[in-house]
Amino acid sequence: MRLRVARRALVATVLVATVATGCSAGHPKTLPAAPATRPLAYVALGGEDTFGSGTEVRLRNAWPYVFFRTALPRSATLVNLAATGATTDDLLDRQVPEALQLHPDLVTISIIDDAFSTTAVSTVSARLRQAVQQLRADGRTRVLLANIPPLDKRPGYTSCLPGTGSDPSQCQVASPVPTPAQLNARVAALNGAITRITTDTGATLVDLATPMLAERTAGREATEFFSDDLSPNAAGNAVYAQAFAAAYAHAK
């Protein structure tokens, strides 16, 4: 979907706790073996925003890493399978199979690229539903599925529109470029489908639309994107991370 070459990242962070033996009255004593506790395994799936395309230091500032550091146990592990330009087809065909091999306890999904495609909303919805159902099949994995925040003011999109005064060379959306009205209507339809999927599958809805609209109302949205990007910078990613943390806390 994006005009730049798709990249992918696979990052795992593992913190391992150690157990020491103690001694009593000067004599070594072996402590009873502690029950093996499996660290929480977290896998992030999605496209542009999940990959952290708009951040300068994505391994520090992309929202999955901020969420990982601030909301999850210190012993947790993270693998980010997101890729720039990923759609629900990529999610279902590549990312979900890779995620299942990792036996995750927690999966987050945030994907916006389908909002700019011409694929029928019903098709996107069906593919996304399949992805969540596969991840939830074991009855153990928690899935946090985000809705789509407003996209009509993002520089990588507005640069594609005539008469906006933006540099058209900064356009990050492939043709045909939807009008703002078409884009907003499609986002609303996709968000309705996402809400239904979370209700039907037992996944947890992460509301990104409300806080990002609040950022717009407060006049901060323009500062949360670089002038040539479609995905938020570090400040915007911090808003995302807070929304995911709130949903994660509620889902416990």
SULQUI-V385636 format. One record per residue. RES is the residue in one letter. SS is DSSP state (@ for helix, = for strand, . for the rest). PHI is phi in radians with two decimals (* if undefined). D_CENTER is the distance of its C-alpha to the mean C-alpha in whole Angstrom. Layout:
# SULQUI-V385636
RES&SS&PHI&D_CENTER, RES&SS&PHI&D_CENTER
This chain:
# SULQUI-V385636
M&.&*&17, R&.&-1.23&17, L&.&-1.40&20, R&.&-1.47&19, V&.&-1.18&19, A&.&-1.22&16, R&.&-2.18&15, R&=&-2.44&13, A&.&-2.31&13, L&.&-2.27&14, V&.&-2.22&14, A&=&-2.11&16, T&=&-2.13&17, V&.&-2.13&20, L&.&-2.01&22, V&.&-1.95&25, A&.&-1.53&28, T&.&-1.99&31, V&.&-2.05&34, A&.&-1.79&38, T&.&-1.61&41, G&=&-2.00&43, C&=&-2.36&47, S&=&-2.30&50, A&.&0.93&53, G&.&1.37&53, H&=&-1.90&52, P&=&-1.03&49, K&=&-2.41&47, T&.&-1.50&44, L&.&-1.28&42, P&.&-1.01&41, A&.&-1.08&38, A&.&-1.29&35, P&.&-1.02&33, A&.&-1.15&30, T&.&-1.96&27, R&.&-1.35&24, P&.&-1.04&21, L&.&-1.11&18, A&=&-1.74&15, Y&=&-1.98&12, V&=&-2.18&10, A&=&-1.77&6, L&=&-2.16&6, G&=&2.60&5, G&.&-2.11&7, E&@&-0.83&9, D&@&-1.16&6, T&@&-1.28&4, F&@&-1.16&8, G&.&1.60&9, S&.&-1.02&12, G&.&-1.51&13, T&.&-1.67&14, E&.&-1.38&17, V&.&-2.20&16, R&@&-1.15&13, L&@&-1.23&14, R&@&-1.90&15, N&@&-1.85&13, A&.&-1.09&9, W&@&-1.02&7, P&@&-1.04&6, Y&@&-1.30&10, V&@&-1.16&11, F&@&-1.04&10, F&@&-1.05&12, R&@&-1.27&15, T&@&-1.75&15, A&@&-2.08&14, L&.&-1.84&15, P&.&-1.04&19, R&.&-1.08&20, S&.&-1.48&21, A&.&-1.16&17, T&=&-2.09&16, L&=&-2.29&12, V&=&-2.24&12, N&=&-1.80&9, L&.&-1.74&10, A&.&-1.14&8, A&=&-2.50&10, T&.&-1.13&12, G&.&1.40&13, A&.&-1.20&11, T&.&-2.00&12, T&@&-1.14&13, D&@&-1.09&16, D&@&-1.12&14, L&@&-1.03&11, L&@&-1.30&15, D&@&-1.44&17, R&@&-2.07&16, Q&@&-1.22&12, V&@&-1.09&13, P&@&-1.01&17, E&@&-1.17&16, A&@&-1.12&14, L&@&-1.10&17, Q&@&-1.17&19, L&.&-1.61&17, H&.&0.87&18, P&.&-1.28&15, D&.&-1.55&16, L&=&-2.41&12, V&=&-2.26&9, T&=&-1.96&6, I&=&-2.32&5, S&=&-2.48&4, I&.&-2.53&7, I&.&-2.01&9, D&@&-1.11&12, D&@&-1.15&14, A&@&-1.14&15, F&@&-1.75&17, S&.&-1.65&19, T&.&-1.79&22, T&.&-1.11&21, A&.&-0.99&22, V&@&-1.01&20, S&@&-1.10&21, T&@&-1.21&21, V&@&-1.03&17, S&@&-1.07&17, A&@&-1.13&19, R&@&-1.17&17, L&@&-1.14&14, R&@&-1.08&16, Q&@&-1.04&17, A&@&-1.06&14, V&@&-1.16&14, Q&@&-1.07&17, Q&@&-1.13&17, L&@&-1.20&15, R&@&-1.62&17, A&.&-1.06&20, D&.&-1.39&21, G&.&1.28&21, R&.&-1.93&20, T&.&-1.32&16, R&=&-1.53&14, V&=&-2.09&11, L&=&-1.82&9, L&=&-1.91&8, A&=&-1.57&7, N&.&-1.41&10, I&.&-1.73&10, P&.&-1.29&12, P&.&-1.08&15, L&.&-2.01&15, D&.&-1.27&19, K&.&-1.93&20, R&.&-1.24&17, P&@&-0.97&20, G&@&-1.13&19, Y&@&-1.69&20, T&@&-1.11&23, S&.&-1.15&24, C&.&-1.46&25, L&.&-1.64&27, P&.&-1.25&31, G&.&1.37&32, T&.&-1.68&30, G&.&1.39&31, S&.&-1.47&28, D&.&-1.34&28, P&@&-1.10&28, S&@&-1.23&27, Q&@&-1.60&24, C&.&-1.07&23, Q&.&-1.99&19, V&.&-2.07&20, A&.&-1.29&22, S&.&-1.26&25, P&.&-1.40&25, V&.&-1.46&24, P&.&-1.23&23, T&.&-1.25&25, P&@&-0.97&24, A&@&-1.14&25, Q&@&-1.12&24, L&@&-1.11&20, N&@&-1.12&20, A&@&-1.16&22, R&@&-1.19&19, V&@&-1.06&16, A&@&-1.08&19, A&@&-1.16&19, L&@&-1.15&16, N&@&-1.17&15, G&@&-1.10&18, A&@&-1.14&17, I&@&-1.10&14, T&@&-1.06&16, R&@&-1.11&19, I&@&-1.11&16, T&@&-1.13&15, T&@&-1.13&19, D&@&-1.35&20, T&@&-1.79&18, G&.&1.46&18, A&.&-1.26&14, T&=&-1.77&13, L&=&-1.36&12, V&=&-1.85&10, D&.&-1.53&12, L&@&-1.60&10, A&@&-1.12&13, T&@&-1.13&16, P&@&-1.16&15, M&@&-1.26&15, L&@&-1.17&18, A&@&-1.12&19, E&@&-1.10&19, R&@&-1.13&20, T&@&-1.07&23, A&.&-1.39&24, G&.&1.41&24, R&.&-1.72&21, E&@&-0.99&19, A&@&-1.09&21, T&@&-1.49&21, E&@&-1.75&17, F&.&-2.46&17, F&.&-1.29&19, S&.&-1.18&22, D&.&-2.14&21, D&.&-2.09&17, L&.&-1.79&15, S&.&-1.95&12, P&.&-1.20&12, N&.&-1.45&14, A&@&-1.04&14, A&@&-1.13&15, G&@&-1.16&13, N&@&-1.13&10, A&@&-1.11&12, V&@&-1.13&12, Y&@&-1.01&8, A&@&-1.05&9, Q&@&-1.13&12, A&@&-1.14&11, F&@&-1.17&9, A&@&-1.11&12, A&@&-1.13&14, A&@&-1.18&13, Y&@&-1.11&13, A&@&-1.11&16, H&@&-1.23&17, A&@&-1.36&16, K&.&-1.12&19
